[in-house]
Amino acid sequence: MKYIVRALKYFAYITLLMVLLLAVLVALGMVSSDVNVMFRNGWKSVWMILGMFLLVALVYPRFGYTRRAAHVLGSYAEIRDGVVRYMEDHGYRLEKEAGENLTFVSRSLLKRIFRIWEDRITLEREVAGFYVEGLTRDVTQIVYGLEFKFRNPDGEA
């Protein structure tokens, strides 16, 4: 279900960006406001463009989101404060803590808006650390950062 919601959000976001771009071009007088003049095949072109946007929106969540293991050794009580501090230092705030699982969201409202509120990072406790789930780029940075921080406690991550 989460996948479908993400795909629909991305479709709406991409479509909104296109509409805003075309509105600016029409307002500046660079293109006609008539769809049949703006696009070679008129409304048929609009439907084809929306179809392409839909395909991209359906595929993007598959590659844009991931789940990876972060090997962070130690008991939860020993590492919890360090993990929370690391995430806060990297622009996240603790949203929820359920048992030994942590959920973080971005502190920046602008970042949350541009990511259409899909900025959540979930750390699910497992034997050798955490499973980190979220945007692929963020997950990669967080996994490497946490592993480095807890291997080198005095080093900056």
ABEGO torsion letter per residue (X at the ends): XAAAAAAAAAAAAAAAAAAAAAAAAAAAGABBABAAAABAAEAAAAAAAAAAAAAAAAAAAAAABBBBBBBBBEBAAAAAAAAAAAAAAAGBBBABBBEABBBBBBABAAAAAAAGGAABBBBBBBAAEBBBBEBAAAAAAAAAAAAAAAABAABBX
